[in-house]
Amino acid sequence: MKIICTKSNLSKGVSIVSKAVPSKTTMPILECILIDASTDVIRLTANDMELGIETSIDGEIIERGILALNARIFSEIVRKLPDSEIVIESQGENQALITCEKAKFNIASQPGDDFSYLPVIEKDDFITVSEFTLKEVIRQTIFSIADSDTNKMMTGELFEIDDNTLKVVSLDGHRISIRRIELKDSYAPKKVIVPGKTLQEISKIIGGEAEAEVDISFTKNHIVFEFDRTVVVSRLIEGEYFRIDQMLSSDYETKVRINKRELLDCIDRATLLIKEGDKKPIIIDIRDESMELKIRSQVGSMDEVIMCIKEGKDLLIGFNPKFLIDALRVIDDEEVDLYFMNAKAPCFIRNEDQSYIYLILPVNFNAAV
């Protein structure tokens, strides 16, 4: 095999597929990036058996063939080479030569035949969204997936399609994030649970242009994202997702409309007094036309009053400030509506058409007052 391509093209392709290279594995071939020049297109592929990414790059194929190179070494070499043309060619069975201007690297390679190619997915069942929409939906929900694997369901997001609506849901036991998007066409009902890791990596890869489209297709065990010149294949999380509708309520005793930026900035300031790992709640006292936010910690205390429009009862309630910040940061509206039942029931942040809903559980603050 022998190919020639520019550093910028190669670097972009390597950066994309590297996101599917496992950090730890007992199979050396999975630590590799496959360079496939066996057809008229140069394709780069990485696959950790849960997540696989393939992208094609521009370049000249001098001699067809395939080879696999250690991803870490290969990407570092490419990154540090001059901004010029790079030649990659196989040297016998287990060696590859990388040349760029006066630099020559001779590194070990592995036969491409041993590599685990991406599964072939029949693209019968798919939906189309813009890159911008997908990137935004991930940004607006991914923060409330669970970090640990104690409950596998919580490490993924629900993608639920019903007619012309895509609903994306994430939760971690303390909060729920829901985004609804209107699709251009109508589709058959479908529910799948997509690993959070897959969505995080896709969010880093896609450009986010409103005109560019992403095709999302499904099988029993996989989800496939196709955009630009890249294909991402991920295993789905098996099982039935939580029954979210049972956790949602439209009832409320107190409703507050408030400037989002003022509220976010105020909570952000309050967290200056919280040491990392310290679980001090922020106390919200809602009365008449104002909301007072208070925090007490070993570092000090803070009180601030923000004007708001209130309907219903006065309320004193406490929250983990991080959860409020996470939700408010991804809402683009100038004003937000907060709905409360009582000091022990969840707070709902939602807009009128419920294209977004954020549920946040309160915390016990008796010791903090």
N, C-alpha and C positions, 0 to 999 in steps of 0.2 A: 504494500500500500504506500502511496505517496500523494500528499495533498499540499497545496499552497493556499494560504489565506492571510488576510490582514490581522494584525494584533487586535484591533477593535472588534472585529467580527468574532474571532476566536474567544476573546476575553468575555464578551457578552454571553456567548453560548455556554462557556464553562461555568460562568457565574449562575446562570439559570439552572443547569442540571445539577450543580453541586449541592443544591438544596435537598436532593434525594439521596445523597451519599450518607450512609449511617455513620454516627460517631464511634460506635462500638459494634463489632461483628466478629464472628468466628470464621467467616467465609471471606478470604482475601479478595475474591473476584467482585464482591459487593462494594469494596473500597475503591473500585475503579470507575472511570468514565469510559464508556465505549465510543470509539470513533468508527463510524460505519460509512465507508465510501465505496460500498459494493454496488451501488446503483449510480444514477446521475446526480444524486444529492448527497451532501455531507451532513450526516446526522450525528448528534451527540446524545448519549443516553446515560442516565444513572437510575438505579433501582434498588431500594432497600427491602423489597418484597411487600411493604405496606404502601409505599409511595414511590411511583416511578415518573420520571420526567424525560421527555424527548424533545429536542429542538433542532431545527435545521439551520445551517449557516451558509453564507455565500463563500465560495472559494473554487479553486481549480483542482480537479482530480487528474493527476498525472498517471497514477496507476491504481486501479481499483483494489479494494481489500478492506479488512476490518482489524482493529486491535484495541486492547484495553490497557489504559494507563492508570497508575495510582492517582486518585483524584487530588489528594493533598499536594503531592510533589508536582503534578502536572499544572495545577492551578497556580501554584507559587512561581513556577518557571515562567508561565505565560504572563503573569502579573509583572514580573521584573525584567522581561525582555524589552528591547527598544521598540518604539512605536513604528514598526515596519512589517514587511512580509515575513511570515513564519512558514517554514517547511517542516512537515512531519512525515517521516517515512519509516517503515519497518526495516529492521536489520536482522535477518534470520528469524527464528521462531520466537525468541523471548527478549528481543532488544528493539528499541526505537530510537531514532535520531531526530532531535529537534534542533533546527538551525534558524538563526535570525541574525542577519548581518554577519558579524565576526564571532558571534556566540554559538557554541555547539554543545548540546547536552545529549549524552548517550545514557538512556535510562532503561530499566527493566520494563518489559511489557508482558501481557498475558494474552493467550489466544482468545479471540472474540467469540469463538464457538462456545466457550464455557459460560458466557454472560447470560444473565436472565433477562430476556427481552420483555418489553411491556406486553401484557396480555392483549390479544386482539379483541376489540369490543365492537359488536355490531351497533351501528349508530342509527337504530330505528326510533328510539325513544329519547328525544332530547328537547330542551328548551333553549331559547336564546335571550340573553340579556346583554346590556352594554358593559364594557370594562369598567366604566365609571360607577355604574349601579352596583356591580358585584363588589368592587373595592370598598364602596361606601357601606354596603350592608355588612361586610366582614368587620370593618372598622367600628360600626355601631353596635356590634353584638359580641365580638370575640373576647372582650375583657371580662365577661362574666361566665366563661367556662371554668371548670375546676382544674387546678394544676396537677393534683395527684391522681393516681390510677385507682383509688379506693372504690370509685364508682365509674366504670368505663363510660357509661352514658353521659356523665357530666363533662367528660373531656372532649365531647363532640358537640355539633350543632344540628338541630333538626331542620331539614329542608322539606317543607310540606307544600305540595302543589295542589291547588284546587281551582279548576276552571282557569281563569286568567289571573290568578293571584299566587305569588310565591311568598310563603311565610317562613322566616328564619328565626329560630329560637335557641337561646343558650341559658344555662342556669348553673349555679354552683352550690345551691342549698341555702344561700343567704339572699339571693337576688335572681331576677329573671329579666332577660332582655328579649324583646320581640320586635321584629321589623317586618312590615308587609309591603310588597312591591306589586304593582300592577304590570302584568306582562302584555305584550302586544297581541298574543294569540291565546286561545283556550287550549287546555291540555287535560288529559285524563288524570284523576287523582293519584297522588304518589306521596309516600313518606320515606325518607332515608335519613340516616344519622351519619354526618360527615365528620371525620376526625378534625379536631381543632388545629392540629399541626399542619394538615393539608391546607386548610384555609389560610393560616398564617403565611405559609410559603407562597401560595398563589397571590396573596395580597402584595407580597414583595416583588413578584415577577411582573404582574400585569401593569400596563402603563396608566390606565385609568382614563383613557379618552372616551368622551361621550359617544363618538361616532364608531369606535371600534367595538366589535361584538365578540361575545364568548358563547360558544355552544356547550351546553352542559348535558351530557347523556348519562343514562343509568342502566345498570344490569342488576341482577339479584345481589351481587357481592361487591360491585365496583361503581365508582362515579368517575366520569371523564370530563375534563375541562379542555376545550380546544380554543386557542386564540393566537392571533398573529401566526407564528410558525412553530408554535409550541403545543405539545400534548402533555397533560398531567393526568395520570391514572392513579386513583387511590382506592384502597379497600374501604368498605363501609364498616361502621360499627354495627354488629348484629344485636338484635333485640328490639323491644318495643319502648318507645320514648315515654317520658312522664306525661301524664294527662294534665296538660297545662291549663286547659279551660276550667278545670275544677278549682284552680288556684286564683283565677281572675274574678273580679267583682266590679260591677258598675255602681254599687252603692257607696255613699260617702256621707259623713257628718260634717266634714270641713273641706272646703275647696279654696285653694290659694292660687291666684295668678300673680306672677312676679317676673321681674326682669332677669333673664337667665344669666347674663354676664355679671350683674351685681351679686347675685346669689353665689355663683361659682367663685368669683373673686373673694368674697367674704369667707367662704368655707376654706378656700385655698390659704388665705391669711391665717385662719385659725389653726391650720395644721402645722404652722411654724412652731407651735408650742408642744407638739407631740413628738417624742423620741421614737426612733424606728423600733418597731416591735411592741410599742406601747398601745394598748387598746382603749384609749380614752374616747368616749363618744362626744359628739357635738350635740348640744341641747338646743332644741328649737321651740321657742315660746311664741305662739301665734295668738295675737289679740287684735281686735278691731281692724285697723288698716296697717298694721305693722307686724313684722316678724323679727324677733330678737334671737340672735344666735350667740350661744355662750359655750366656752370651753374652759376647763380647769385641768391643769397638769402640774407636775413637780417643777416644771420650768416657769410657769406663770399662768395667767388667766387672760381671757379676752371676751369682751362683750361688743356686739355691734347690732345696730337696728337697721333694717331695710324696710322701705315702704312696700306695701302689697295691696292687692284687692282680695278681701276675704268674704267667703259665703259660709254661713253655718256657725258652728261652735268654736270657742277658744280651745286651744290644745297645747299641751306640753309633751314633747316627744323627743327621743334620742336616737341618733344613727351613727353608724360607722362613717366618718366623714369621707373616707376613700370611696365608698360605694356611691355616695351622692356625686362626688367629683367625676368619677368614671362615667356616670350616666349623663351628667350635664355637659361634659366636654364634647360628646358626640352628637348632641342635639343642635341643629342649626337655627332653630327658631329664636327670634328676639325675646319673646316671652314664653314662659312655660306654665302649665297647669299642674298643680300637685293636689292629689285627692287623699284624704285620710278618713278612717272610721273612728279609731281611738288610739291611745298610746301603745297598745299591744298588737295592733293590726298593721299589715303592710301599707306602705305609702305607694301610690301609683303616680308615675309621671307619664302623661299621655296627651296626645293632641286630639282634636275633635274627630278626625276620620280614623283615628287609631292606627295610623301607618307606623307609629312607634308606641310601644308600651314598655316602661321600666318599672318593675316591682322591686321594692327594697324593704327588707324586714327591719323593724326597729330594734333597738337594744335596750336592756335594762340600765337605767342611768341613776338610780336612787343614790348610789354611793358617790356619784360624781356631782350631784347638785350642791 
